[in-house]
């Protein structure tokens, strides 16, 4: 006796809508790959043909790009994309950490410019190995720029020094 195509023991084929959703997710993954910088893309495990397709897709615009995204979806369908997802999550996590560090440094700069020596004392307690003289000199110069409405060159330099401190905290 021949088994019935709709036998309960067999798993049903995914619906057309489910297949469309799965392909749309793969296309979204392709868009995410196109948005990565070349250095970030190097950290993603891709086949050579997929890597070449992503590189080629960067220069495309509008309609050609949407067709290329569909092509990337087809190429991704042939792969196990769990490694690609994991690499993207790692990149996004690193990016979020970098953004958080930048925001902390910007908050410290604002506090230093507003509160002066009080905030500087707290900062130096938090980072005891920081170069006290350099930070104090940058703060004084940045405060002077602020009062004279000069170009914020020293304020940017102060932010760079604070970002370097934030980078050493981890």
C-alpha positions in Angstrom: 0.0 0.0 0.0 1.3 3.4 -1.0 1.6 6.1 1.8 -0.8 9.0 1.4 0.8 12.3 0.6 -1.1 13.9 3.5 -0.3 11.2 6.0 0.0 12.5 9.6 3.4 10.8 10.0 4.9 13.0 7.4 5.8 16.6 8.1 3.8 19.0 6.0 5.6 21.2 3.5 5.8 24.9 4.6 3.1 27.1 3.2 3.8 29.6 0.5 3.5 32.4 3.0 6.1 30.7 5.3 8.5 30.3 2.4 8.0 33.9 1.4 8.7 35.0 5.0 11.9 32.9 5.2 13.1 34.3 1.9 12.4 37.9 3.1 14.5 37.2 6.2 17.3 36.0 4.0 17.0 39.2 1.9 17.1 41.3 5.0 20.2 39.4 6.0 21.7 40.3 2.6 20.8 44.0 3.2 22.6 43.8 6.6 25.7 42.4 4.8 25.6 45.2 2.3 25.6 47.7 5.1 28.8 46.4 6.7 32.1 48.0 6.3 34.8 45.9 4.5 36.6 45.3 7.8 33.4 44.1 9.4 32.6 41.9 6.4 35.9 40.1 6.8 34.7 38.8 10.2 31.6 37.2 8.7 31.9 33.6 7.5 30.9 33.7 3.9 31.6 31.7 0.8 33.9 33.3 -1.8 31.0 33.8 -4.3 28.8 35.3 -1.7 31.5 37.6 -0.5 32.1 38.7 -4.1 28.3 39.3 -4.6 28.2 41.4 -1.5 31.2 43.5 -2.7 29.5 43.9 -6.1 26.2 44.9 -4.6 27.7 47.9 -2.8 28.0 50.0 -5.9 24.4 49.3 -7.1 21.5 51.8 -6.8 17.7 51.6 -6.7 16.2 48.8 -8.9 19.5 47.0 -9.6 20.1 46.9 -5.8 16.7 45.4 -5.0 17.3 42.7 -7.7 20.8 42.1 -6.2 19.3 41.8 -2.7 17.0 39.1 -4.0 20.0 37.4 -5.6 21.8 37.6 -2.2 18.8 36.0 -0.6 19.0 33.1 -3.1 22.7 32.6 -2.4 22.1 32.8 1.4 19.4 30.1 1.1 22.0 27.6 0.1 24.0 28.3 3.3 23.6 27.6 6.9 23.3 31.2 8.1 23.6 30.6 11.8 27.3 31.6 11.7 26.4 34.7 9.7 23.7 35.7 12.2 26.2 35.1 15.1 28.9 37.2 13.4 26.4 40.0 12.8 25.2 40.0 16.4 28.8 40.2 17.5 29.4 43.2 15.2 26.2 44.9 16.4 27.2 44.3 20.0 30.6 45.8 19.5 29.1 48.8 17.7 26.6 49.3 20.6 29.5 49.1 23.1 31.5 51.7 21.1 28.5 54.0 21.0 27.9 53.6 24.7 31.6 54.5 25.3 31.3 57.6 23.1 28.2 58.7 25.0 29.9 58.3 28.4 32.9 60.4 27.1 30.5 63.1 25.9 28.7 63.2 29.2 32.0 63.5 31.0 33.1 66.3 28.7 29.8 68.2 29.3 30.2 67.7 33.1 33.8 68.8 33.0 33.0 72.0 31.1 30.0 72.8 33.3 31.4 71.8 36.8 35.1 72.2 36.3 37.4 71.0 39.0 34.7 69.1 41.0 34.0 66.9 38.0 37.7 66.6 37.2 38.3 65.3 40.7 35.6 62.6 40.3 37.0 61.6 36.9 40.5 61.3 38.4 39.1 59.1 41.2 37.5 56.9 38.6 40.6 56.8 36.4 43.6 57.0 38.8 46.1 56.3 36.1 44.9 59.2 33.9 47.3 62.0 33.0 46.1 64.7 35.5 48.2 67.6 34.1 47.1 67.0 30.5 43.4 66.6 31.4 43.5 69.8 33.5 45.3 71.7 30.7 42.8 70.5 28.1 39.9 71.4 30.4 41.2 74.9 31.0 41.7 75.5 27.3 38.3 74.0 26.4 36.6 76.3 29.0 38.4 79.3 27.6 37.3 78.4 24.1 33.8 78.1 25.4 33.7 81.5 27.0 35.3 83.2 24.0 33.0 81.4 21.5 36.1 80.1 19.6 36.2 77.0 17.4 35.9 73.9 19.7 39.3 72.5 18.9 40.3 71.9 22.5 36.9 70.6 23.3 37.3 68.0 20.6 40.8 67.2 22.0 39.3 66.8 25.5 36.7 64.4 24.1 39.4 62.3 22.4 41.3 62.1 25.7 38.1 61.0 27.5 37.4 58.4 24.8 40.9 57.0 25.3 40.1 56.8 29.0 36.8 55.1 28.3 38.7 52.6 26.1 41.0 51.6 29.0 38.2 51.0 31.4 37.1 47.7 29.9 
